[in-house]
Each structure stands twice: as structure tokens, then as C-alpha cells.
Amino acid sequence: MARERKFSLDELYATTKELLLLHGYEGFTFSILAERLAVSRGTLYKYYENKEELITDYMLDEMNKFLVKLQKFNQHNSFESQFNELIELIFEHREIHHIIIIALQIPANISKKVKLNKAKLDAQHLDMYKHLQGFIQLGREEQMLKPHIPDGLILGFIFQTIAIPNHFGISYAEWVDSVKEIISHGMFKHND
């Protein structure tokens, strides 16, 4: 009897991410994943009852990594340095936006584990916004943010920049710098 190929959790999650981004939730199957990992489907079922359990476990791991980095960005003293770090972090983890959209497609009633994982994902999402409240508060204290613009709109606008498609193939560095400039200074030319 042949030995089963072993794979690490990192390899499993990296392949899951790649296939989710390529095929989406509906197109992602254990058959495709098993083929890519060079294992049998039965091997995957030893660890997960269904694809939803795997996908939500992967998403929790991805969000945990993002939150750890987000917690560290508060170590920057000024609002401007936190802003620059936040934009870099968002673009470094640009797949999170797609992952959140995929998470919304997963029904919670698949199993107890999926329901629990989805509840944890919701809690992580709220935790992310709690961390960012300090960022907004610092911006207000330093009078860098217009006081009449709601916090949620500021954060939503910053996070939605990741969804803007780069149809013209602008370099990554120029794209990120331009996003920072538009958020912080607008797009209108001002004659001073």
C-alpha cells in the first residue's frame, strides 16, 4: 500500500487561497484541491468534513495574521505614519477583500464548526474596526481628519480602495502612492 503524501497546514492554506481566488467559492472543490496537492480526496476528508470547514479555517488564519500586523501598526507615533502603514498593510493583504466576499457566500448552517467559524470571523471583523478606532481618534486629535466626516465612512473609503481595479497596469508603488495621495489630499488641483 502506497504512503499518503504529507502536506503542511501552510501548504494547505496557500493552495486553498490560490484556488479560491482562481475559482471562487462555487468553483472550489476538494477534487481540485486534492489534485493540486497531489493527494486523494479521502486524505482531505480526514481533516475536514466539507470545503466550508476548510475555507472558514483558512479565513480565520488569514484574518489572524492581518490582525497581528494591524495591532503592531499602532506603535507608530503619528497619524500620518499610521496612515502610511495602514495603506501598505491593506495592499499587502489585498486578497482579504476577496476573502470577505467569499465568506459572505458560505451558509452558516452547513455544520456546527462552520457556524462557529463564521461567528469568529464576524468577531475578528469587529476587532479590526476596534483597533482602527484608535487610528481615527489619533487623526482627530492631531486635527488631520475633517471633523464632519463620519469614522465609518473614512475607514470604509480607505478599505474599499483595494477593490479599485488597476486596468492600466500602473506599477504597484505608483498605484499605492496615488491611493495615499487621493485619500489624504483629494484629486482636485488646488491653486494656492
NUDRENZA-608380 format. One record per residue: residue in three letters; residue number from 1; x, y, z of N, C-alpha, C in turn. Coordinates in steps of 0.05 Angstrom, whole numbers, plus 5000, padded with zeros to 4 digits. Layout:
N
['ALA',NUM,[X,Y,Z],[X,Y,Z],[X,Y,Z]]
...
END
This chain:
192
['MET',1,[5017,4976,5000],[5000,5000,5000],[5018,5025,5000]]
['ALA',2,[5012,5044,4983],[5028,5068,4980],[5023,5087,5003]]
['ARG',3,[5044,5101,5011],[5042,5120,5033],[5029,5146,5022]]
['GLU',4,[5012,5158,5039],[5000,5183,5031],[5020,5205,5033]]
['ARG',5,[5018,5224,5014],[5035,5247,5015],[5027,5265,5038]]
['LYS',6,[5046,5276,5052],[5041,5294,5074],[5041,5323,5063]]
['PHE',7,[5026,5340,5075],[5027,5368,5069],[5024,5384,5095]]
['SER',8,[5036,5408,5095],[5034,5424,5119],[5009,5441,5118]]
['LEU',9,[5002,5452,5141],[4979,5469,5143],[4984,5494,5125]]
['ASP',10,[5008,5505,5126],[5015,5528,5109],[5011,5521,5079]]
['GLU',11,[5019,5498,5071],[5016,5490,5043],[4986,5487,5036]]
['LEU',12,[4971,5475,5055],[4942,5471,5051],[4928,5498,5048]]
['TYR',13,[4934,5517,5066],[4922,5543,5065],[4930,5559,5041]]
['ALA',14,[4956,5558,5034],[4965,5573,5010],[4952,5562,4985]]
['THR',15,[4948,5536,4983],[4935,5525,4959],[4905,5531,4960]]
['THR',16,[4893,5530,4983],[4865,5538,4986],[4861,5567,4977]]
['LYS',17,[4878,5585,4986],[4876,5613,4978],[4879,5616,4948]]
['GLU',18,[4899,5603,4936],[4903,5605,4907],[4879,5595,4892]]
['LEU',19,[4868,5573,4900],[4845,5562,4885],[4819,5578,4890]]
['LEU',20,[4816,5589,4914],[4793,5606,4919],[4793,5631,4902]]
['LEU',21,[4817,5643,4900],[4819,5667,4884],[4816,5661,4854]]
['LEU',22,[4824,5637,4846],[4822,5629,4818],[4794,5620,4811]]
['HIS',23,[4781,5604,4828],[4755,5592,4821],[4731,5603,4836]]
['GLY',24,[4736,5618,4858],[4715,5628,4874],[4704,5606,4892]]
['TYR',25,[4684,5613,4908],[4673,5594,4927],[4659,5571,4913]]
['GLU',26,[4642,5577,4893],[4627,5556,4879],[4645,5537,4864]]
['GLY',27,[4666,5547,4852],[4684,5531,4836],[4705,5515,4852]]
['PHE',28,[4708,5522,4877],[4728,5509,4894],[4717,5482,4903]]
['THR',29,[4732,5461,4897],[4724,5434,4905],[4748,5419,4918]]
['PHE',30,[4741,5398,4934],[4762,5381,4944],[4777,5366,4922]]
['SER',31,[4763,5360,4900],[4776,5347,4878],[4798,5363,4866]]
['ILE',32,[4793,5389,4862],[4813,5407,4851],[4836,5411,4871]]
['LEU',33,[4829,5414,4896],[4849,5418,4917],[4866,5393,4920]]
['ALA',34,[4854,5369,4920],[4869,5344,4923],[4888,5341,4899]]
['GLU',35,[4879,5347,4875],[4896,5345,4852],[4920,5363,4854]]
['ARG',36,[4915,5388,4862],[4937,5408,4865],[4957,5400,4886]]
['LEU',37,[4947,5387,4908],[4965,5379,4930],[4977,5351,4925]]
['ALA',38,[4968,5338,4904],[4977,5310,4897],[4970,5291,4920]]
['VAL',39,[4945,5292,4929],[4935,5274,4949],[4908,5264,4940]]
['SER',40,[4897,5245,4954],[4870,5236,4948],[4850,5254,4962]]
['ARG',41,[4826,5254,4951],[4804,5269,4965],[4799,5259,4993]]
['GLY',42,[4802,5232,4996],[4798,5220,5022],[4817,5231,5043]]
['THR',43,[4841,5238,5034],[4861,5249,5053],[4850,5276,5064]]
['LEU',44,[4838,5292,5047],[4827,5317,5056],[4804,5313,5075]]
['TYR',45,[4787,5293,5069],[4764,5288,5087],[4772,5277,5114]]
['LYS',46,[4797,5269,5117],[4807,5261,5144],[4809,5286,5162]]
['TYR',47,[4813,5309,5150],[4817,5333,5165],[4792,5351,5166]]
['TYR',48,[4776,5351,5144],[4753,5368,5142],[4729,5353,5131]]
['GLU',49,[4706,5357,5143],[4682,5344,5133],[4672,5355,5106]]
['ASN',50,[4678,5381,5101],[4669,5394,5077],[4687,5418,5071]]
['LYS',51,[4684,5429,5047],[4701,5451,5038],[4696,5476,5055]]
['GLU',52,[4671,5479,5065],[4665,5503,5081],[4681,5504,5107]]
['GLU',53,[4685,5481,5119],[4702,5480,5144],[4730,5488,5138]]
['LEU',54,[4741,5478,5116],[4768,5485,5108],[4770,5515,5101]]
['ILE',55,[4752,5524,5085],[4753,5552,5077],[4751,5571,5101]]
['THR',56,[4733,5565,5119],[4730,5583,5142],[4754,5581,5161]]
['ASP',57,[4766,5557,5164],[4790,5555,5180],[4813,5571,5167]]
['TYR',58,[4815,5569,5140],[4835,5585,5126],[4830,5615,5130]]
['MET',59,[4805,5624,5128],[4799,5652,5131],[4805,5662,5159]]
['LEU',60,[4800,5646,5179],[4807,5653,5207],[4837,5657,5210]]
['ASP',61,[4852,5639,5198],[4881,5641,5199],[4891,5667,5185]]
['GLU',62,[4879,5673,5162],[4887,5696,5146],[4880,5722,5161]]
['MET',63,[4856,5723,5173],[4849,5746,5189],[4866,5749,5214]]
['ASN',64,[4873,5727,5227],[4890,5728,5250],[4917,5741,5243]]
['LYS',65,[4929,5733,5220],[4954,5745,5211],[4951,5775,5206]]
['PHE',66,[4929,5782,5194],[4924,5810,5188],[4921,5826,5214]]
['LEU',67,[4906,5815,5233],[4902,5829,5259],[4927,5832,5275]]
['VAL',68,[4945,5812,5274],[4971,5815,5288],[4986,5838,5277]]
['LYS',69,[4987,5840,5251],[5002,5863,5238],[4987,5889,5244]]
['LEU',70,[4961,5889,5244],[4946,5913,5250],[4951,5923,5278]]
['GLN',71,[4954,5905,5297],[4959,5913,5325],[4986,5927,5327]]
['LYS',72,[5006,5918,5311],[5033,5929,5312],[5034,5957,5299]]
['PHE',73,[5015,5963,5281],[5017,5989,5268],[5011,6012,5286]]
['ASN',74,[4997,6006,5309],[4992,6027,5329],[5017,6036,5343]]
['GLN',75,[5039,6023,5339],[5065,6030,5351],[5076,6056,5338]]
['HIS',76,[5067,6063,5315],[5076,6087,5302],[5063,6111,5317]]
['ASN',77,[5079,6132,5321],[5071,6154,5338],[5051,6173,5324]]
['SER',78,[5056,6180,5300],[5039,6200,5287],[5017,6187,5270]]
['PHE',79,[4996,6203,5266],[4974,6193,5249],[4983,6188,5221]]
['GLU',80,[5000,6206,5211],[5010,6203,5183],[5026,6178,5180]]
['SER',81,[5042,6171,5199],[5058,6146,5196],[5039,6121,5199]]
['GLN',82,[5019,6123,5216],[5000,6102,5219],[4984,6099,5193]]
['PHE',83,[4976,6121,5181],[4961,6121,5156],[4978,6107,5134]]
['ASN',84,[5003,6115,5131],[5020,6102,5111],[5023,6073,5116]]
['GLU',85,[5027,6065,5141],[5029,6037,5148],[5004,6021,5142]]
['LEU',86,[4981,6034,5148],[4955,6021,5143],[4951,6016,5113]]
['ILE',87,[4956,6035,5097],[4953,6031,5068],[4971,6009,5058]]
['GLU',88,[4996,6009,5067],[5015,5988,5059],[5005,5961,5068]]
['LEU',89,[4994,5959,5092],[4984,5934,5103],[4960,5924,5087]]
['ILE',90,[4942,5943,5080],[4918,5935,5065],[4926,5924,5037]]
['PHE',91,[4945,5937,5025],[4953,5928,4998],[4970,5903,5000]]
['GLU',92,[4985,5899,5021],[5000,5874,5025],[4981,5851,5028]]
['HIS',93,[4958,5855,5041],[4938,5835,5045],[4913,5840,5028]]
['ARG',94,[4917,5847,5003],[4895,5856,4985],[4875,5834,4980]]
['GLU',95,[4883,5808,4984],[4864,5787,4979],[4842,5785,5001]]
['ILE',96,[4847,5798,5024],[4828,5798,5046],[4800,5807,5036]]
['HIS',97,[4800,5827,5019],[4775,5838,5008],[4759,5816,4993]]
['HIS',98,[4773,5800,4977],[4760,5778,4962],[4751,5756,4982]]
['ILE',99,[4768,5752,5001],[4762,5731,5021],[4736,5738,5037]]
['ILE',100,[4733,5763,5044],[4709,5772,5059],[4685,5768,5041]]
['ILE',101,[4687,5774,5016],[4664,5770,4997],[4657,5740,4995]]
['ILE',102,[4678,5723,4994],[4673,5694,4993],[4660,5685,5019]]
['ALA',103,[4669,5696,5041],[4658,5688,5068],[4628,5693,5069]]
['LEU',104,[4619,5714,5056],[4591,5721,5056],[4574,5700,5041]]
['GLN',105,[4586,5686,5023],[4572,5666,5007],[4569,5639,5022]]
['ILE',106,[4584,5635,5042],[4584,5609,5056],[4560,5608,5076]]
['PRO',107,[4542,5589,5071],[4520,5586,5090],[4530,5576,5118]]
['ALA',108,[4519,5588,5139],[4528,5581,5166],[4516,5555,5175]]
['ASN',109,[4495,5546,5162],[4481,5521,5172],[4493,5495,5161]]
['ILE',110,[4516,5497,5149],[4530,5472,5139],[4536,5453,5161]]
['SER',111,[4549,5464,5182],[4556,5448,5206],[4561,5466,5230]]
['LYS',112,[4563,5454,5253],[4569,5470,5277],[4595,5484,5275]]
['LYS',113,[4615,5470,5264],[4642,5483,5261],[4641,5507,5242]]
['VAL',114,[4627,5505,5220],[4625,5528,5201],[4610,5551,5215]]
['LYS',115,[4589,5545,5229],[4574,5565,5244],[4592,5579,5264]]
['LEU',116,[4607,5564,5279],[4626,5575,5299],[4647,5592,5285]]
['ASN',117,[4658,5581,5263],[4679,5596,5248],[4669,5622,5237]]
['LYS',118,[4644,5622,5227],[4633,5647,5216],[4628,5667,5239]]
['ALA',119,[4620,5658,5262],[4617,5676,5285],[4644,5688,5293]]
['LYS',120,[4665,5671,5292],[4692,5681,5299],[4701,5701,5278]]
['LEU',121,[4695,5696,5252],[4702,5715,5231],[4689,5742,5235]]
['ASP',122,[4663,5741,5243],[4649,5766,5249],[4662,5781,5272]]
['ALA',123,[4670,5766,5292],[4683,5778,5316],[4710,5790,5308]]
['GLN',124,[4725,5776,5290],[4750,5787,5280],[4746,5813,5265]]
['HIS',125,[4725,5814,5249],[4719,5837,5233],[4714,5861,5252]]
['LEU',126,[4699,5856,5273],[4693,5877,5293],[4719,5885,5308]]
['ASP',127,[4736,5865,5314],[4761,5870,5327],[4779,5889,5310]]
['MET',128,[4778,5884,5284],[4794,5900,5265],[4785,5929,5268]]
['TYR',129,[4759,5934,5268],[4749,5961,5270],[4755,5974,5297]]
['LYS',130,[4755,5958,5318],[4762,5968,5345],[4791,5979,5345]]
['HIS',131,[4809,5963,5332],[4837,5972,5330],[4839,5998,5315]]
['LEU',132,[4823,6000,5294],[4824,6024,5277],[4811,6048,5290]]
['GLN',133,[4795,6045,5311],[4784,6067,5325],[4806,6085,5337]]
['GLY',134,[4827,6072,5347],[4850,6087,5358],[4864,6104,5336]]
['PHE',135,[4865,6093,5312],[4877,6107,5289],[4860,6131,5283]]
['ILE',136,[4834,6128,5282],[4816,6151,5276],[4818,6172,5298]]
['GLN',137,[4818,6162,5323],[4819,6181,5346],[4845,6197,5344]]
['LEU',138,[4867,6185,5338],[4893,6199,5335],[4891,6220,5313]]
['GLY',139,[4879,6212,5290],[4875,6231,5268],[4858,6255,5276]]
['ARG',140,[4839,6250,5293],[4822,6273,5302],[4837,6290,5322]]
['GLU',141,[4852,6277,5340],[4868,6293,5360],[4889,6310,5346]]
['GLU',142,[4902,6299,5325],[4922,6315,5311],[4910,6333,5290]]
['GLN',143,[4883,6334,5289],[4868,6351,5271],[4876,6346,5241]]
['MET',144,[4881,6321,5235],[4887,6313,5208],[4862,6305,5192]]
['LEU',145,[4840,6299,5207],[4816,6290,5194],[4794,6312,5197]]
['LYS',146,[4779,6315,5176],[4757,6334,5178],[4736,6324,5198]]
['PRO',147,[4728,6341,5217],[4711,6331,5239],[4683,6323,5230]]
['HIS',148,[4673,6333,5208],[4646,6327,5200],[4643,6300,5184]]
['ILE',149,[4665,6288,5177],[4664,6262,5162],[4662,6239,5182]]
['PRO',150,[4642,6222,5181],[4639,6200,5200],[4662,6180,5199]]
['ASP',151,[4668,6169,5222],[4690,6150,5224],[4686,6126,5205]]
['GLY',152,[4662,6115,5204],[4657,6092,5188],[4662,6097,5158]]
['LEU',153,[4655,6121,5150],[4659,6129,5122],[4689,6131,5115]]
['ILE',154,[4704,6142,5134],[4733,6144,5130],[4746,6116,5127]]
['LEU',155,[4739,6099,5146],[4750,6072,5146],[4741,6056,5121]]
['GLY',156,[4715,6058,5115],[4704,6045,5092],[4718,6054,5066]]
['PHE',157,[4722,6080,5063],[4735,6091,5040],[4763,6080,5037]]
['ILE',158,[4778,6080,5059],[4805,6070,5059],[4806,6041,5051]]
['PHE',159,[4789,6025,5063],[4789,5996,5057],[4778,5989,5029]]
['GLN',160,[4760,6005,5019],[4750,5999,4992],[4769,6006,4970]]
['THR',161,[4790,6021,4976],[4809,6028,4954],[4822,6003,4943]]
['ILE',162,[4822,5982,4959],[4834,5956,4950],[4818,5944,4927]]
['ALA',163,[4792,5951,4926],[4775,5939,4905],[4776,5954,4879]]
['ILE',164,[4791,5976,4877],[4793,5991,4852],[4811,5975,4833]]
['PRO',165,[4801,5967,4810],[4817,5952,4791],[4839,5969,4778]]
['ASN',166,[4862,5958,4774],[4884,5971,4761],[4885,5963,4732]]
['HIS',167,[4866,5972,4716],[4863,5964,4688],[4887,5973,4670]]
['PHE',168,[4900,5994,4678],[4921,6005,4661],[4949,5995,4668]]
['GLY',169,[4951,5976,4687],[4977,5964,4693],[4997,5984,4706]]
['ILE',170,[4987,6003,4722],[5004,6021,4736],[5021,6006,4756]]
['SER',171,[5046,6013,4759],[5064,5998,4777],[5052,5999,4805]]
['TYR',172,[5058,5978,4820],[5048,5975,4847],[5055,5999,4865]]
['ALA',173,[5080,6008,4864],[5089,6030,4880],[5074,6056,4873]]
['GLU',174,[5071,6061,4847],[5057,6086,4838],[5027,6084,4845]]
['TRP',175,[5016,6060,4843],[4987,6057,4849],[4983,6063,4879]]
['VAL',176,[4999,6051,4896],[4995,6054,4925],[5000,6084,4933]]
['ASP',177,[5021,6096,4922],[5026,6124,4928],[5003,6142,4919]]
['SER',178,[4992,6136,4896],[4969,6152,4885],[4945,6148,4903]]
['VAL',179,[4940,6124,4912],[4917,6119,4930],[4921,6136,4956]]
['LYS',180,[4945,6135,4967],[4951,6151,4991],[4946,6181,4986]]
['GLU',181,[4955,6190,4963],[4952,6219,4957],[4922,6226,4954]]
['ILE',182,[4907,6210,4940],[4878,6216,4936],[4864,6216,4963]]
['ILE',183,[4870,6197,4980],[4856,6196,5006],[4864,6220,5023]]
['SER',184,[4890,6226,5024],[4899,6247,5042],[4896,6275,5031]]
['HIS',185,[4897,6279,5005],[4896,6306,4994],[4875,6310,4972]]
['GLY',186,[4860,6290,4965],[4840,6292,4944],[4852,6291,4916]]
['MET',187,[4835,6294,4897],[4845,6292,4869],[4844,6318,4854]]
['PHE',188,[4832,6338,4867],[4830,6364,4853],[4855,6380,4857]]
['LYS',189,[4864,6393,4836],[4887,6410,4837],[4879,6436,4850]]
['HIS',190,[4893,6444,4870],[4887,6469,4884],[4908,6490,4878]]
['ASN',191,[4899,6513,4870],[4918,6535,4864],[4921,6552,4890]]
['ASP',192,[4944,6550,4902],[4949,6564,4927],[4962,6591,4922]]
END
